[in-house]
């Protein structure tokens, strides 16, 4: 049952924030997981498992913290920056949240149930060609076959998909850091905290080294889901909230970050409902919400738009979010893509 799964997720989320009783009980299992990770990496390192090098550079955006840390906004930002530098980027994705049984392209009319929510959002926000598939290598090859102008591939997630050779690795984290520092299931990490990448991006956290860059997520307005050309800025929303209470829903990796951003703009939320990442909105997600306006993320809006009862609910408003990154990350990536040393 969804409620049961949600409760279990909340239990583990709390356990992974510290080294309490539950985490310590699971610690022996995490040691087995660690051994399996090192064995798998070793098999790729010595060539027993094949690594495929594509004819174009590949940038992998991923994380070692289980769940979402802001990868999709970073991918959208990166695609736009690469295009501004003269590249023709394409994107490959696993298509989490969808029933991806074979490699397939993503279009504006693709079904969320088939390809997932994040790939559709990337297409909507960038217009870049996107291909989804469990096998990232097969997805990338299919993308290049149908889009021969693409000269750089951005892989949305895939840090642990070692079969895909990569030119640049970007490891993303957020203000939660590495949690309790332990691997699954005792902690939130899919790989050790010592995992090395080319560049590191911290979403809403502190920056401590020359190859680490701060990413900030910001929004300034909301659009009505059923009528996207109807827009209200946060100041207008805040001014009306005395007579029109506002609630918020978020089915993303870190819902609290969304709620914190809204409150920072002066919005008082009558309720802030955190939902599991890739939440299925086909049930009754608005049950019990009496607010006049309900704010949702763009990722959630992709799913809501495909459900008539929600797409025509005048209370639902979408909050577009944009990522900005401090420092010369793009410059360093471009230098690496072109084989030049970074400063």
Buried (B, 14 or more C-beta within 10 A) or exposed (E): EEEEEBEEBEEBBEBBBEBEEBBEEBBEEBEEBBEEBEEEBEEEEEEEEEEBEBEBBBBBBBBBBBBBBBBBBBBBBBBBBBBEBEBBBBBBBBBBBBEBEEBBBBEEEBEBBBBBBBBBBBBBBBEBBBBBBEBBBBBBBBBBEEBEEBBBBBBBBBBBBBBBBBBBBBBBBBBBBBBBBBBBBBBBBBBBBEBEBBBBBBBBBEBEEEBBBBBEBEBEBBBBBBEEEEBBEBEEBBEBBEEEBBBBBBBBBBBEBBBBBBEEBEBEBBBBBBBBBBBBBBEEBBEEBEBBBBBBBBBBBBBBBBBEEBEEBEBBBBBBBBBEBEBEBBEBBBBBBEEEEBE
